[in-house]
Amino acid sequence: NLFVTSISGEVEIQEYGNYGGEYDDKHFDPDEDWFKRYDTDGDGFLSKNELRAMENDPEGDGYAEIDAYHDNYDFDKNGYLDIEEYRKFNSYLWEVFLNSS
């Protein structure tokens, strides 16, 4: 299967096998797919440790920034990101990416 999410948020065709997520013909939500991928305990929330797994940082130097993002987007201050908080966090990351290019 071939898919990629464009900057506009639309799903476009590309090699999906490298994505590592799940897909069916009726529903494809990249945010939800990535959220589930890192929600390793399956509780429907991302802890700081689960969010840290997204950062390829074996030294752990970037964890302070990830932790700050987690705290800023944990709007209900329960210590976890739910899917909607994660969507807002991911949207912010796209804005940063687009403005830096």
ROPA-82686 format. One line per 4 residues: their letters; for each residue x, y, z of N, C-alpha, C. Coordinates in Angstrom, 2 decimals, m for minus. Atoms other than C-alpha are relative to their C-alpha. Layout:
A) X Y Z X Y Z X Y Z; ...
# end
This chain:
NLFV) 0.84 m1.19 0.00 0.00 0.00 0.00 0.88 1.25 0.00; m0.80 m1.21 0.16 1.16 3.52 m0.76 m0.73 1.22 0.55; 0.65 m1.17 m0.60 0.33 6.52 1.47 1.02 0.91 0.67; m0.75 m0.99 m0.78 1.82 9.69 2.96 m0.94 1.16 0.28
TSIS) 0.81 m1.17 m0.29 0.25 12.68 4.65 0.73 1.23 m0.51; m0.60 m1.23 0.53 0.90 15.91 2.81 m0.06 1.07 1.07; m0.01 m1.13 m0.93 1.49 19.22 4.54 m1.42 0.50 0.26; 1.38 m0.45 m0.16 m2.17 20.05 3.97 m0.82 m0.96 0.85
GEVE) 0.71 0.99 m0.80 m3.12 16.94 5.95 m0.72 m1.05 m0.82; 0.65 0.98 0.86 m4.43 15.03 2.95 0.89 m1.23 m0.15; m0.76 1.23 0.20 m3.41 11.43 2.48 0.29 m0.16 m1.48; m0.43 0.17 1.37 m1.43 10.94 m0.69 0.67 m1.35 m0.14
IQEY) m0.61 1.30 0.25 0.08 7.88 m2.31 1.51 0.06 0.13; m1.43 0.23 m0.14 3.57 6.77 m1.32 0.15 m1.40 0.60; m0.18 1.35 m0.52 5.10 3.58 0.03 m0.44 m0.07 1.45; 0.56 0.10 m1.33 2.98 2.75 3.07 0.72 m1.04 0.84
GNYG) m0.68 1.05 m0.74 4.99 m0.31 4.03 1.06 0.52 0.95; m0.99 m0.59 m0.88 7.64 1.94 5.56 m0.62 0.74 1.17; 0.68 m0.77 m1.04 5.06 3.72 7.71 m0.15 m0.80 1.28; 0.10 0.86 m1.17 4.53 0.78 10.05 m1.32 0.07 0.72
GEYD) 1.29 m0.14 m0.66 0.94 1.66 10.87 m1.04 m0.93 m0.57; 1.12 0.83 0.45 m2.44 0.11 10.31 m0.85 0.81 m0.98; 0.81 m0.66 1.01 m4.74 0.89 7.41 m1.17 m0.90 m0.37; 1.09 0.70 0.66 m8.16 m0.12 6.20 m0.61 0.96 m1.02
DKHF) 0.50 m0.80 1.11 m10.09 1.12 3.18 m0.95 1.12 0.42; 1.00 m0.97 m0.40 m12.60 3.16 5.21 0.55 1.10 0.89; m0.48 m0.97 m0.98 m10.41 5.00 7.69 1.52 0.04 0.00; m1.45 m0.16 m0.16 m6.90 6.38 7.69 0.24 1.34 0.66
DPDE) m0.28 m1.20 m0.77 m5.90 8.91 10.32 1.44 m0.08 0.48; m1.41 0.10 m0.37 m2.12 9.44 10.51 0.27 0.37 1.46; m0.21 m0.36 m1.40 m2.32 11.20 13.89 m0.39 m1.15 0.93; 0.47 1.11 m0.83 m4.34 8.37 15.39 0.92 m1.20 m0.13
DWFK) m0.89 1.13 0.24 m2.05 5.78 13.82 1.30 0.16 0.78; m1.24 m0.25 m0.75 1.10 7.38 15.26 m0.26 m0.02 1.49; 0.35 0.00 m1.41 m0.64 7.92 18.59 m0.05 m1.43 0.53; 0.11 1.40 m0.42 m1.50 4.22 18.84 1.36 m0.70 m0.02
RYDT) m1.32 0.62 0.11 2.00 3.27 17.75 0.85 0.27 1.24; m0.81 m0.37 m1.16 3.57 5.12 20.69 m0.73 m0.20 1.33; 0.74 0.32 m1.21 0.82 4.36 23.21 0.25 m1.47 0.33; m0.47 1.38 m0.13 2.73 1.23 24.16 m0.78 m0.81 1.02
DGDG) 0.79 0.77 m0.96 0.56 0.30 27.14 m1.47 m0.08 m0.39; 1.36 0.10 0.54 m2.64 0.80 25.11 m1.08 0.63 0.85; 1.00 m0.60 m0.89 m4.35 2.97 27.72 m0.72 1.20 m0.61; 0.65 m1.12 0.66 m5.34 5.68 25.22 0.59 1.35 0.36
FLSK) m0.70 m1.23 m0.38 m2.90 8.26 26.60 1.48 m0.16 m0.28; m1.46 0.02 0.14 0.72 9.21 25.96 0.63 0.61 1.24; m0.78 m0.50 m1.13 2.94 9.52 29.01 1.22 0.73 m0.55; m1.24 m0.66 0.44 6.15 11.55 28.90 0.95 m1.04 m0.58
NELR) m0.91 1.04 0.50 8.11 8.32 28.45 m0.41 m0.50 m1.38; 0.47 0.44 1.32 5.93 7.24 25.53 0.27 1.09 m1.04; m0.28 m1.08 0.93 6.28 10.67 23.92 1.51 0.10 m0.28; m1.46 m0.02 0.17 10.05 10.53 24.47 0.45 m1.02 m1.04
AMEN) m0.36 1.05 0.96 10.14 7.36 22.34 m0.06 0.53 m1.44; 0.07 m0.59 1.33 9.26 9.56 19.35 1.30 0.71 m0.36; m1.25 m0.72 0.20 12.54 11.42 19.78 1.13 m1.01 m0.13; m1.14 0.89 0.21 15.47 9.54 18.31 1.21 0.63 0.66
DPEG) m1.03 m0.68 m0.80 17.83 10.67 21.08 0.56 m0.96 1.04; m0.53 0.97 m0.95 19.82 7.85 22.67 0.69 0.63 1.21; m0.68 m0.68 m1.11 21.71 10.37 24.83 m1.01 0.63 0.98; 1.02 m0.61 m0.86 18.47 11.84 26.20 0.09 1.50 0.10
DGYA) m0.19 m1.45 m0.08 19.58 15.44 25.56 m1.26 0.78 m0.38; 1.19 m0.71 0.47 16.33 16.39 23.80 m1.22 m0.23 0.85; 1.18 0.33 m0.80 14.05 15.05 26.51 m0.59 1.20 0.72; 0.54 m1.18 m0.68 13.72 18.41 28.29 m0.98 0.73 m0.92
EIDA) 0.90 m0.65 0.95 12.17 19.87 25.13 m1.28 m0.82 m0.18; 1.17 0.88 0.13 9.87 16.86 24.68 m0.88 0.11 1.24; 0.76 m0.12 m1.25 8.85 17.08 28.35 m0.75 1.32 0.07; 0.66 m1.31 0.01 8.08 20.79 27.94 m1.19 0.00 m0.94
YHDN) 1.14 0.13 0.92 5.91 20.07 24.89 m1.12 m0.79 0.66; 1.01 0.83 m0.67 4.14 17.35 26.85 m0.76 0.84 1.02; 0.65 m0.82 m1.04 3.45 19.74 29.74 m0.87 1.09 m0.61; 0.76 m1.08 0.64 2.29 22.54 27.41 m1.28 m0.49 m0.66
YDFD) 1.16 0.52 0.72 m0.14 20.32 25.48 m0.86 m0.92 0.84; 0.83 0.74 m0.96 m1.44 18.44 28.51 m0.97 1.00 0.62; 0.90 m1.09 m0.37 m4.33 20.90 28.73 m0.80 m0.29 1.27; 0.77 0.32 m1.20 m6.25 19.03 31.43 0.91 m0.33 1.20
KNGY) m1.02 0.18 m1.05 m3.01 18.59 33.46 m0.16 m1.31 0.77; 0.11 1.31 m0.63 m3.60 14.89 34.11 1.30 m0.80 m0.11; m1.29 0.67 0.13 0.01 14.01 33.23 0.14 m0.82 m1.28; 0.01 0.78 1.23 m0.88 12.43 29.87 m0.59 0.82 m1.13
LDIE) 0.65 m0.59 1.17 m1.75 13.48 26.33 m1.04 m0.97 m0.53; 1.00 0.82 0.68 m5.02 12.16 24.94 0.14 0.29 m1.50; m0.15 m0.12 1.45 m5.55 11.94 21.18 m0.21 1.44 m0.46; 0.26 m1.38 0.44 m6.96 15.48 20.87 1.15 0.93 0.40
EYRK) m1.16 m0.78 m0.40 m4.08 16.99 22.85 1.19 m0.32 m0.91; m1.08 0.40 0.91 m1.68 15.00 20.68 m0.19 0.63 m1.38; 0.26 m0.64 1.30 m3.36 16.33 17.50 0.46 1.46 0.01; m0.41 m1.41 m0.10 m2.77 19.91 18.70 1.52 0.10 0.07
FNSY) m1.46 0.05 m0.08 0.83 19.08 19.59 0.60 m0.26 m1.38; m0.51 0.35 1.33 1.40 17.49 16.17 m0.22 1.14 m0.99; 0.29 m1.15 0.86 m0.24 20.46 14.42 1.04 1.10 0.24; m1.03 m0.98 m0.33 2.18 22.77 16.25 1.34 m0.39 m0.63
LWEV) m1.27 0.45 0.58 5.14 20.66 15.13 0.04 0.24 m1.51; 0.07 m0.28 1.44 3.97 20.95 11.50 0.20 1.48 m0.27; m0.18 m1.45 0.18 3.74 24.75 11.87 1.47 0.38 0.14; m1.43 m0.28 m0.20 7.29 24.88 13.23 0.79 m0.46 m1.19
FLNS) m0.70 0.56 1.14 8.51 22.65 10.44 m0.18 0.87 m1.25; 0.29 m0.80 1.20 6.81 24.70 7.72 0.65 1.38 0.07; m0.59 m1.33 m0.14 8.06 28.01 9.11 1.52 m0.03 0.00; m1.46 0.09 m0.01 11.63 26.72 9.34 0.56 m0.33 m1.37
S) m0.51 0.37 1.33 11.83 25.66 5.69 0.04 1.17 m0.93
# end
